[in-house]
Amino acid sequence: MSLRVMAQKLLHGVLLLRQLGTSRCLLPIRFLSVRGPGQALCMGCQCTSAGGFIGRQGYKQLQVACVRRSLGTTTTNTREPFSNSSVGLHRDSGPHFHLTQLHGPTVEEEEAFQQRLQGCSSSRQVFSLLHCVGIMSDTMAAAALHRVADLEQAGNCLKNPAVLEKDTIRALCFQLEQESRRLTDAGLASALLACTRLFLDPWSTLMVRLVSESQERLDRGVMTVVQLCTLGQAMVAIEGPNCVMLEQAMEQIQKQEPAQWSLAELVAVYRFLQSAVFQNGKYQDLLNAMHAHALTVSSRLNPTAVSVLLNALVTLNQTQAMPLVINLCKQAVRHVPHFTDDELTGVLGALMHFGHSDHYFVDAMEKYVPTMTFTSHPETVTQVIQFFSSRNILSPTVLDAVAESFVYRADDFSTTQVAKHIMVLGKLGYLPPNAGTVFRKVENILHSHFSHFQPQSLLNLLHSCTLVERFPVNFVSKVFKSYFLQQLQEDGNRVDRYVLAQLTQLYMTMKLECPFYEGPRLPPKYQVKSFLLPGRSLETPVDLHLYNSVKTGLVNLLGARHYFGSKVLTSNCYTLDVEIKLDEEGFVLPASHVDEVCKRIAVCIDGRKRFTVNKRQLLGKEAIKQRHLRLLGYEVVQIPFYEFEKLQNQASVVEYLHKKIFPHSYRLSW
């Protein structure tokens, strides 16, 4: 039975009841009805059922359950109601609102109301504002419900479900229910979407009437593109992406020409398609036309629109739309100081997803970040430094500002966010000026919240500390215990090889750099043989072009190819780009020699990917590798790309390698 047919039957039953003399008792604006074992729940009992709320995922299941019960099927529901009181509202109770389209508020009055509404920081303030407004338009009423949803939503539920029991909400919903046929198309669609965001029961009288009225107007084809998108978002929340009304709305949208859309219409369709998340390239032709139009109007997009479009491109996996991503990034430069926290978080997440940034955007962020670290949401601050980390951009301006605020705001951050802060420092190999204070704060957090960290997050934190030569010995000993190691095995599966590599390097660090460590050993089954792994790795593979150039120079320097080894895996898990062996007199031995080796030289051919992109500083994982090789007895010779690329000819290459590798010996001629 379709939602439309059931809605019409329910509405017919309501009208019949009122004709029989029950009109003086108002049907309640009901939120999710719940029942105890043995109590039947059907549409006929909506007038007396208790209040409740439901997540978006529960809408579809609830509809199926109601149909089954109407066919005589009994089920058991063990969900507990948050309130046992009736939510019925009588004509003489609660505040009254008058929704009108005749002699209604002026445009200026509506704009003033919207501004005051956005200034409300709690539902109580929203209710107080509504009590000051006797007459309002339906769009104002819907906006008030949306604002309550903004303030009360927490994932797939409300932080305070009791807010739905307030007389102000009841009275407002009652007016929307009674005036459903006289609502404007914009007010109707917006009100329906607001109700889904408040998790109202889709089978309540209010919701059924709004859906039924929306269906009638959809059939008449009178809705604008923006209104169709708003309605579509509401239906996605109620029934999911396979809803018939959703398909009908999309058919009407597709009849429009994207090139003729206004900015508001373009943004609305992107937001709508993002909420529906159509799979298998559905509506890709429409999206391509939208991308082309967006490129022509991107210079006129406001901060919200830029954020919406970038996030939609991520959700819809529009990897082929890189020209639009690049253009939106350019537009984001001038909007950086004007983004809200959520918008900036979304923009940075999208740029990380597509692996894009430009130096103008980075410059704008460097100017803005020091002004926001103490006031922005912790997730936004975390996203900022993750963006710089993902692009390997070492910005002391940004990292110092974040480190300074971290000391004062660390208690506001979740354990995952704390770990991400330290992971950025570790990856970029950077210590801020207040590093001592930062790591003392981290130590305090570990002492007080150790059990709150997820195993992988904790390992990331401790491993990152060692990359910048901070050694959390007391906490590492807990990591090597069997209980923690078992927690790393998700769902009984084997531990990821990258995680094993982290554990191995962490244990090696304790042995090499903390000789006083006397804690548990890492069992051999959790140790890897090589840190060079496909995909994520604790070592950066050598740049082949740079390696080949150095190899040619070494052959000319040493006289033959067999006098040095390439990509040598050591017994300590590190891979050497080039290894040269010397005897006790300093003569070069063939690479195959095992005996009589007195000295080993590890030549690190460091290409661009081993450094931060804007400064000549090794990444944390490369710095710890060279540090460990020295502790293992190797003489480490670094051949950085920025020195080698300056060499003009083969003779200068040989001379350069000779001075680097054998600075105290004379050059021999072959």
C-alpha positions in Angstrom: 0.0 0.0 0.0 1.6 3.3 -1.0 2.1 6.2 1.4 -0.3 8.3 -0.6 -3.2 5.8 -0.4 -2.7 5.3 3.3 -2.5 9.0 3.9 -5.8 9.5 2.0 -7.5 6.8 4.1 -6.3 8.3 7.3 -7.4 11.7 6.3 -10.8 10.3 5.4 -11.1 8.6 8.8 -10.2 11.9 10.6 -12.9 13.8 8.7 -15.4 11.1 9.4 -14.7 11.2 13.1 -15.2 14.9 13.2 -18.5 14.6 11.4 -19.6 12.3 14.1 -19.1 15.0 16.8 -15.5 14.6 17.8 -14.3 17.9 16.3 -14.2 19.6 19.6 -11.4 17.3 20.8 -8.4 18.2 18.7 -6.4 15.2 17.3 -3.0 15.4 18.9 0.2 16.4 17.1 1.8 13.1 17.8 5.5 12.2 17.8 6.6 8.6 17.5 4.1 6.4 19.2 5.5 3.6 21.4 3.8 0.8 23.2 4.6 -1.8 25.7 4.4 -5.6 25.1 0.9 -6.7 24.2 -0.3 -3.3 23.1 -1.4 -3.0 19.5 -0.3 0.0 17.5 -2.3 1.1 14.5 -3.4 4.3 12.9 -6.6 4.2 14.8 -4.8 4.6 18.2 -2.8 7.7 17.3 -5.0 9.9 19.4 -4.0 8.4 22.7 -0.5 7.0 22.2 2.5 8.4 24.1 5.1 10.8 22.7 8.5 9.8 21.4 11.0 10.3 18.5 12.7 8.2 15.9 15.8 8.4 13.8 15.8 8.8 10.0 16.7 5.1 9.5 13.6 4.1 11.4 11.1 5.8 9.1 11.0 3.0 6.6 10.8 0.2 9.1 8.0 2.0 11.0 5.9 2.2 7.8 6.3 -1.5 7.1 5.4 -2.3 10.7 2.2 -0.3 10.6 1.1 -2.0 7.4 1.7 -5.4 8.9 -0.3 -4.5 12.0 -3.1 -3.2 9.8 -3.2 -6.7 8.2 -3.5 -8.4 11.6 0.2 -9.1 12.2 1.4 -8.6 15.8 4.9 -7.6 16.7 6.7 -6.8 19.8 8.3 -3.4 20.4 10.6 -3.0 23.4 11.5 0.7 22.8 10.9 2.7 25.9 9.0 6.0 25.5 10.7 9.2 26.8 7.4 10.4 28.1 4.2 8.7 29.2 2.0 11.8 28.9 -0.4 12.4 26.1 0.7 15.0 23.6 -2.8 16.0 22.7 -3.3 19.8 22.4 -6.8 21.3 22.9 -8.0 24.5 21.4 -7.9 26.4 24.8 -4.4 25.3 25.8 -0.9 26.7 25.0 0.1 29.7 22.9 -1.7 30.6 19.7 -0.2 31.5 16.4 -1.9 32.9 13.4 -0.4 31.9 10.0 -1.6 34.2 7.3 -1.0 35.0 3.7 -3.3 38.1 3.8 -1.8 41.2 5.2 1.1 39.1 6.4 4.6 40.3 7.5 6.5 42.4 5.0 9.7 41.3 3.4 11.7 43.5 5.8 9.9 42.0 8.8 10.6 38.5 7.6 14.3 39.3 7.1 14.4 40.8 10.6 12.8 37.7 12.0 15.2 35.4 10.2 18.2 37.4 11.6 16.8 37.3 15.1 16.1 33.6 14.7 19.7 32.9 13.7 20.9 34.8 16.7 19.1 32.3 19.0 21.5 30.0 20.7 18.9 27.7 22.4 15.4 26.4 21.9 14.3 28.5 24.8 15.3 31.6 23.0 13.5 30.5 19.8 10.3 30.0 21.9 10.7 33.4 23.5 11.0 35.0 20.0 7.9 33.1 18.8 5.9 34.4 21.7 6.7 38.0 20.6 5.4 37.3 17.1 1.6 37.1 16.9 1.3 36.9 13.1 3.8 35.1 11.0 4.0 33.6 7.5 4.3 29.8 7.0 7.9 30.2 5.9 8.7 32.0 9.2 7.0 29.1 11.1 9.0 26.5 9.1 12.2 28.5 9.7 11.5 28.4 13.5 11.2 24.6 13.4 14.4 24.4 11.4 16.2 26.5 14.0 15.1 24.3 16.8 16.3 21.3 14.8 19.7 23.1 14.2 20.0 23.5 18.0 18.7 20.2 19.1 20.0 17.7 16.6 22.7 15.2 17.7 23.3 12.7 15.0 20.1 10.7 14.4 18.2 11.9 17.4 17.5 15.0 19.5 19.7 16.0 22.4 16.6 16.9 24.4 13.5 15.0 23.0 11.4 16.8 25.6 11.6 19.9 23.5 8.9 18.4 21.4 6.5 18.5 24.3 6.7 22.3 24.7 3.4 24.0 24.1 5.0 26.4 21.6 6.1 23.6 19.4 2.7 21.9 19.7 0.8 25.1 18.9 3.0 25.8 15.9 2.6 22.3 14.6 -1.1 22.4 15.2 -1.4 25.6 13.0 0.6 24.0 10.3 -1.7 20.9 10.4 -4.9 22.9 10.3 -3.7 25.3 7.6 -2.0 22.6 5.4 -4.1 23.3 2.4 -3.5 27.1 2.6 0.2 26.9 3.0 2.4 28.3 0.2 4.4 25.8 -1.8 7.6 27.1 -0.2 6.1 27.0 3.3 4.7 23.5 2.8 7.9 21.9 1.6 10.1 23.7 4.2 7.7 22.7 7.0 7.7 19.1 6.0 11.5 19.0 5.9 11.7 20.7 9.3 9.4 18.0 10.7 11.7 15.3 9.4 14.7 17.1 11.0 12.9 17.0 14.3 12.2 13.3 13.8 8.4 13.6 14.0 6.5 10.4 13.4 5.8 10.1 9.7 2.4 8.6 10.5 1.2 11.5 12.7 -1.7 13.5 11.5 0.5 16.5 10.9 3.0 14.6 8.7 0.4 12.7 6.8 -1.4 15.9 5.9 1.8 17.7 4.8 2.8 14.7 2.7 -0.7 14.3 1.2 -0.8 18.0 0.3 2.7 17.9 -1.1 1.7 15.0 -3.4 -1.3 16.9 -4.7 0.8 19.9 -5.6 3.5 17.7 -7.1 0.9 16.1 -9.3 -0.2 19.6 -10.5 3.4 20.4 -11.3 3.3 23.9 -9.7 6.4 23.7 -7.6 9.6 25.6 -8.4 13.0 23.9 -8.6 14.0 25.0 -5.1 10.6 23.8 -3.7 11.0 20.4 -5.4 14.5 20.0 -3.9 13.2 20.8 -0.4 10.4 18.4 -0.8 12.8 15.8 -2.2 15.1 16.1 0.8 12.1 15.6 3.1 11.0 12.5 1.2 14.5 11.0 1.3 14.4 11.4 5.1 11.0 9.7 5.3 11.3 6.9 2.8 14.8 6.8 1.4 16.1 7.3 -2.1 13.6 4.8 -3.7 10.6 6.9 -2.9 8.0 7.4 -5.7 7.5 11.1 -4.8 11.3 11.5 -5.0 11.4 10.1 -8.5 8.5 12.3 -9.5 10.3 15.4 -8.2 13.4 14.5 -10.1 11.5 14.1 -13.3 10.2 17.6 -13.0 13.7 19.0 -12.1 15.2 17.2 -15.2 12.7 19.0 -17.4 14.4 22.3 -16.5 17.5 23.6 -18.2 20.4 24.0 -15.6 22.0 26.7 -17.7 18.9 28.9 -16.9 18.9 28.2 -13.1 19.5 30.9 -10.6 22.3 30.5 -8.1 19.7 29.5 -5.4 18.3 26.9 -7.7 21.7 25.5 -8.6 22.8 25.2 -5.0 19.4 23.7 -4.0 19.8 20.9 -6.6 23.3 20.1 -5.5 22.2 19.9 -1.9 19.3 17.7 -2.9 21.3 15.3 -5.0 23.8 15.1 -2.1 21.1 14.2 0.4 19.7 11.5 -1.9 23.2 10.1 -2.8 22.1 8.4 -6.0 24.3 5.5 -6.9 25.6 4.0 -10.2 26.0 7.3 -12.0 22.3 8.1 -11.8 21.5 11.6 -13.1 25.1 12.0 -14.3 24.0 13.9 -17.4 22.2 16.3 -15.2 25.2 16.7 -12.9 27.5 17.3 -15.9 25.2 20.1 -17.1 25.2 21.5 -13.5 29.0 21.4 -13.3 29.3 23.3 -16.6 26.8 26.0 -15.4 28.6 26.2 -12.0 31.9 27.0 -13.7 30.3 30.1 -15.4 28.7 31.5 -12.2 31.3 30.4 -9.5 32.6 34.0 -9.1 29.1 34.9 -7.7 28.9 32.1 -5.2 28.7 33.1 -1.5 30.6 31.1 1.2 27.7 28.8 1.9 27.3 28.0 -1.7 31.0 27.2 -2.2 30.9 24.9 0.8 27.7 23.2 -0.4 29.0 22.5 -3.9 32.4 21.2 -2.7 30.7 18.8 -0.3 28.2 17.7 -2.9 31.0 16.8 -5.3 32.6 14.7 -2.6 29.4 12.9 -1.6 28.5 12.2 -5.3 32.1 11.1 -6.0 32.5 13.6 -8.9 36.2 12.9 -9.5 35.9 14.0 -13.1 34.8 17.5 -12.0 38.3 18.7 -11.1 38.0 21.9 -13.1 35.1 22.9 -11.0 37.0 21.9 -7.8 39.9 24.0 -8.8 37.6 26.9 -9.6 35.8 26.6 -6.3 39.1 26.5 -4.4 40.0 29.8 -6.1 36.7 31.3 -5.0 37.2 30.0 -1.4 40.3 32.1 -1.1 38.3 35.3 -0.7 35.7 33.6 1.5 38.1 32.1 4.1 37.4 34.7 6.8 33.7 34.5 6.2 33.1 30.7 6.4 31.3 29.4 9.4 33.0 26.6 11.3 30.9 23.9 9.6 31.4 25.4 6.2 35.2 25.7 6.6 35.4 22.1 7.9 33.5 21.0 4.8 35.7 23.0 2.4 38.9 21.6 3.9 37.5 18.1 3.9 36.6 18.4 0.2 40.0 19.8 -0.8 41.7 16.9 1.1 39.4 14.4 -0.7 40.4 15.7 -4.1 44.0 16.3 -3.2 44.0 19.9 -4.2 45.2 23.2 -2.9 46.9 26.3 -4.2 49.3 28.7 -2.6 46.7 31.6 -2.5 44.4 29.4 -0.4 47.2 28.4 1.8 48.3 32.1 2.3 44.7 33.0 3.1 44.5 30.2 5.7 47.8 31.3 7.3 46.4 34.8 7.8 43.1 33.5 9.2 44.1 30.6 11.4 45.8 32.6 14.2 42.6 34.6 14.6 40.3 31.5 15.1 42.2 28.9 17.1 40.8 30.0 20.4 37.2 30.4 19.3 36.4 27.9 16.6 34.9 24.5 17.1 37.6 21.9 18.0 36.7 19.8 14.9 37.3 22.8 12.7 40.7 23.5 14.3 41.6 19.8 13.9 40.5 19.9 10.2 42.7 22.9 9.6 45.9 21.2 10.7 44.9 18.0 9.0 44.6 19.9 5.7 48.1 21.2 6.0 49.4 17.7 7.0 47.6 16.0 4.1 49.3 18.4 1.7 52.7 18.1 3.5 52.7 21.9 4.0 54.9 23.0 7.0 53.4 26.3 8.2 55.0 27.4 11.5 52.4 30.2 11.6 49.5 27.8 11.6 51.1 25.1 13.7 52.4 27.5 16.4 49.0 29.2 16.7 47.2 25.8 17.0 49.8 24.6 19.5 49.3 27.7 21.6 45.6 27.2 21.8 45.9 23.5 22.3 47.5 24.0 25.7 44.5 26.0 26.9 41.7 24.1 25.0 42.9 20.5 25.1 40.2 19.5 27.5 37.6 20.6 24.9 39.0 18.2 22.4 38.0 14.5 22.0 40.7 11.9 22.4 40.7 11.4 18.7 41.2 15.1 18.0 44.1 15.2 20.5 45.7 12.3 18.7 45.3 14.0 15.3 47.0 17.1 16.6 50.1 15.2 17.6 50.0 13.1 14.4 50.3 16.3 12.4 53.4 17.3 14.3 54.9 13.9 13.9 54.2 13.6 10.2 55.7 17.0 9.4 58.5 16.5 11.9 57.9 19.8 13.5 58.1 21.0 17.1 56.4 24.3 18.0 58.2 26.8 20.4 56.0 25.6 23.3 56.6 21.9 22.6 57.4 21.2 26.2 54.1 22.6 27.4 52.2 20.8 24.6 53.6 17.4 25.4 53.2 17.9 29.2 49.5 18.5 28.4 49.4 15.4 26.3 50.9 13.4 29.1 48.3 14.7 31.5 45.5 13.7 29.1 47.0 10.2 28.7 47.1 9.8 32.5 43.5 10.9 33.0 41.9 9.6 29.9 44.1 6.6 28.8 41.1 4.2 28.7 39.1 6.6 26.6 41.4 6.4 23.6 40.5 4.0 20.8 43.4 1.5 20.4 44.4 2.6 16.9 44.1 6.3 17.9 46.3 5.7 20.9 49.0 3.9 18.9 49.0 6.7 16.3 49.5 9.2 19.1 52.4 7.4 20.8 54.1 6.6 17.5 53.8 10.2 16.4 55.5 11.3 19.6 58.6 9.3 18.8 58.8 10.8 15.3 59.7 14.1 16.9 61.9 12.6 19.7 59.3 12.6 22.5 59.3 9.2 24.1 56.2 8.3 26.2 57.9 5.3 27.9 55.3 4.8 30.6 52.4 4.5 28.2 54.3 2.4 25.6 54.7 -0.4 28.1 50.9 -0.7 28.2 50.7 -0.9 24.4 52.9 -4.1 24.3 50.7 -6.0 26.7 48.6 -8.8 25.3 45.3 -7.1 26.2 46.0 -4.0 24.1 47.4 -6.0 21.2 44.2 -8.1 21.1 42.1 -4.9 21.0 43.9 -4.0 17.7 42.4 -7.1 16.1 39.1 -5.8 14.8 36.4 -8.4 14.6 38.9 -11.2 15.1 40.7 -10.3 11.9 44.5 -10.1 11.6 46.1 -6.8 12.6 46.7 -4.5 9.6 50.3 -4.6 8.4 50.7 -0.8 8.7 49.7 -1.1 12.4 52.2 -3.9 12.9 54.9 -1.7 11.3 54.0 1.1 13.8 54.3 -1.4 16.7 57.6 -2.7 15.4 59.1 0.8 14.9 57.8 1.9 18.3 59.4 -1.1 19.9 62.7 -0.5 18.0 62.6 3.1 19.2 62.4 2.0 22.8 65.4 -0.2 22.4 67.5 2.3 20.4 66.6 5.6 22.0 65.4 4.6 25.5 68.0 2.0 26.7 66.5 2.4 30.2 63.2 0.9 29.0 62.4 -2.3 30.9 58.8 -2.8 29.9 57.2 -5.7 28.1 58.7 -6.9 24.8 56.7 -6.9 21.5 55.9 -10.5 20.6 57.6 -11.6 17.4 54.2 -12.4 15.7 53.4 -8.6 15.9 56.7 -7.6 14.2 57.3 -7.0 10.5 60.4 -7.6 8.4 60.2 -4.4 6.4 58.9 -0.9 6.9 58.5 -0.4 3.2 54.9 -1.5 2.5 52.6 -0.9 -0.5 50.2 2.0 0.1 50.8 3.4 3.5 54.4 3.0 4.6 56.8 4.1 7.2 59.3 4.8 4.5 59.0 6.8 1.3 60.2 4.8 -1.8 63.2 6.2 -3.6 62.5 8.5 -6.5 63.5 6.4 -9.5 64.7 9.2 -11.8 66.8 10.7 -9.0 68.1 7.2 -8.1 69.2 6.4 -11.6 71.1 9.7 -11.9 72.9 9.0 -8.6 73.6 5.4 -9.6 75.3 6.5 -12.8 77.5 8.9 -10.8 78.4 6.2 -8.2 79.5 3.8 -11.0 81.8 6.5 -12.3 83.0 7.3 -8.8 83.7 3.7 -7.6 84.7 2.2 -10.9 82.1 -0.6 -11.1 78.4 -1.3 -10.3 79.2 -4.2 -8.0 80.8 -1.9 -5.4 77.5 -0.8 -4.0 74.2 -2.3 -3.2 70.8 -0.9 -4.1 67.5 -1.1 -2.1 69.1 -3.2 0.6 66.8 -4.5 3.3 68.5 -4.5 6.6 67.9 -6.8 9.6 66.3 -3.8 11.3 63.4 -3.4 8.8 64.8 -0.3 7.0 65.5 -0.3 3.3 68.7 1.5 2.2 68.6 3.3 -1.1 72.3 2.6 -1.5 74.8 0.7 0.8 78.5 1.0 0.5 80.8 -1.3 2.6 84.3 -0.4 3.7 87.1 -2.6 5.2 89.2 -1.5 8.2 91.6 0.5 6.0 88.8 2.4 4.3 88.8 0.6 1.0 85.5 -0.1 -0.7 84.4 -3.7 -0.7 82.1 -5.4 -3.2 78.4 -5.3 -2.1 78.3 -9.1 -1.9 81.0 -9.2 0.8 79.8 -10.3 4.2 83.1 -10.7 6.1 85.7 -8.1 6.9 83.2 -5.3 6.7 84.3 -2.6 9.1 82.1 0.3 8.1 78.8 0.6 6.3 77.6 3.8 4.6 73.9 4.3 4.0 73.3 6.7 1.1 69.8 8.3 1.4 68.7 9.6 -2.0 66.0 12.0 -0.7 63.6 13.1 -3.4 60.9 15.7 -3.1 58.3 13.4 -1.5 60.6 12.9 1.5 60.4 16.6 2.4 57.6 19.1 3.2 56.5 20.8 0.1 57.3 24.3 1.1 60.4 23.9 3.2 63.6 21.8 3.0 62.7 19.7 6.1 62.5 16.0 6.2 59.1 14.4 7.1 59.0 12.8 10.5 59.2 9.2 9.2 62.4 10.0 7.2 64.0 11.8 10.1 63.5 8.9 12.5 64.8 6.5 9.8 68.1 8.4 9.5 68.3 8.8 13.2 67.9 5.1 13.8 70.4 4.2 11.1 73.0 6.2 12.8 72.2 4.5 16.1 72.5 1.2 14.4 76.1 2.0 13.3 75.6 3.3 9.8 77.3 6.4 8.5 74.4 8.2 6.9 75.0 10.3 3.8 72.1 12.4 2.6 71.7 13.3 -1.1 68.8 15.8 -1.2 67.2 16.6 -4.5 67.6 20.3 -4.1 71.4 19.9 -4.1 71.7 17.2 -6.8 69.4 19.0 -9.3 71.9 22.0 -9.3 74.6 19.8 -10.9 75.2 20.6 -14.5 77.2 17.6 -15.9 78.5 14.2 -15.1 81.8 15.5 -13.9 80.1 17.7 -11.3 78.0 14.8 -10.2 81.0 12.6 -9.5 82.8 15.5 -7.7 79.7 16.1 -5.6 79.3 12.4 -4.7 83.0 12.2 -3.8 82.8 15.1 -1.4 79.6 13.8 0.1 80.6 10.2 0.6 84.4 10.4 1.0 85.1 13.9 2.2 88.5 13.0 3.7 90.0 11.0 0.8 91.5 11.8 -2.6 89.6 11.1 -5.8 91.0 8.1 -7.7 90.9 8.0 -11.5 89.8 4.8 -13.3 
